C-alpha cells in the first residue's frame, strides 16, 4: 500500500515539475525524495477520495515549501517568465479553439492559426511587467494557473490596431504568420490567372509579394486608417498584377525563361557537352557563324545553345554574355551546378545570418538569380541576332 501511495505522489509531483519547472527553479532538488517524504507525511485519510487526497497533498506540499515566497523570489528569473508564458499560451489556445474566428484572423492569420490570440513577445513582456512586478500571493500552482487564465481572458483577443501597429513596426512575429496566410492564396491566383505551377515558380511569386506588401505597410504607403482588410486587399492586388505581368510577358515572348533547364541532367550533358560541335575547339568565332550551330526555327535549339555559352567558360561568347554579372553568375552556378541551397550561398558570400534576416537575404538571392536568368537570356537573344 505504501509503495502505491508513493508511486501516486511521484506521478503527481513529476507532472507538476514538468509543467512548472520546479526543480530547475530550485523549489527542490530531487523529485523522488520529495515524493517519498510527501507520501509518508500525508497518507490518505479514512473515506478520503483520491481527488481530495491529491489536492490536500499538493496544498500542504506548497505550503511547506513556501510557494508564495518562492514565486516572489523568482519574479525576475527567465525560467519563471517562461512558465507563465507557457501557461498563457495554453489558455490562449483554448480560447482560440473555442471562440468564433475574429475578423482580424480571417484576413491576417493562416487557417489553423491566430494573431488575435497569439502571445507576441513584447506584448507578453508588457503583461508580465504590469501583472507580476508586484507579485500576487500564490499559495500553490493552481492559484498561479487561475491567475494566468484570468490574464488571458482580460487581455485577449488583441485589438486589431495593436496588431497593425506591430506590422507597421516590422515585427516578424506577425509578418511570419501573414506570409503563411499568403502561401495558399498565391498558389490559387497563379493557377487561376496565369496557369503558373510548380513549387519554385509559385515560391518566387509568393516571395515577391511578401516583400512588396511588407514594404508598403512598413513604409506607411497604405492609405490610413490601415486595417486587416486593407492589408489583405493590397496583397491580392499585388498578386493580380504579378500574374497579369506573367500573362503579358508570355504573350510577348513565347520563350519561358523558367522552362530552360539550369540544373543539368545526364541527357543535357550528352546533348550539349559531349557533342563534337560544342567542344571548345569547335566553337564558332565571334564572326557570325552561329547559324551553323543553331536552328533558329527550333526553340529548343536556341535555348540549348544559350546553355552551352553560359556553362562553357571557354566559349568565345561566354565573356560577352556574362559581362557585368560575373558575381551573380557565380552564385547561380553554385545553386544549379554545385547544388548549394540559398542558405548555403548566403552563408558563403554574406556571412552568418539567422531568423528573419536569413529568410530575407535568401529571398533576395533567389530573386537575384531569377532576374539574372531573364537578363542573361535577353542579352543572349540580342547576341545571336548580332552573330547570326
Secondary structure, 3 states (H helix, E strand, C coil): CHHHHHHHHHHHHHHHHHHHCHHHHCCCCCHHHHHHHHHHHCCCCCCCCHHHHHHHHHHHHHHHHCHHHHHHHCCCCHHHHHHHHHHHHHHHHHHHHHCCCCHHHHHHCCCCCCCCCCCCHHHHHHHHHHHHCCCCCCCCHHHHHHHHHHHHHHHCCCCHHHHHHHHHCCCHHHHHHHHHHHHHHHHHHHHHHHCCCCHHHHHHHHHHHHHHHHHHHHCCCCCCCCCHHHHHHHHHHHHHHHHHHHHHHHHHCCCCHHHCCCCCCHHHHHHHHCCHHHCHHHCCCCCCCHHHCCCCCCHHHHHHHHHHHHHCCCCCCHHHHHCCCHHHHHHHHHHHCCCCCHHHHHHHHHCCCCHHHHHHHHHHHHHHHHHHHHHHHHHHHHHHHHCC
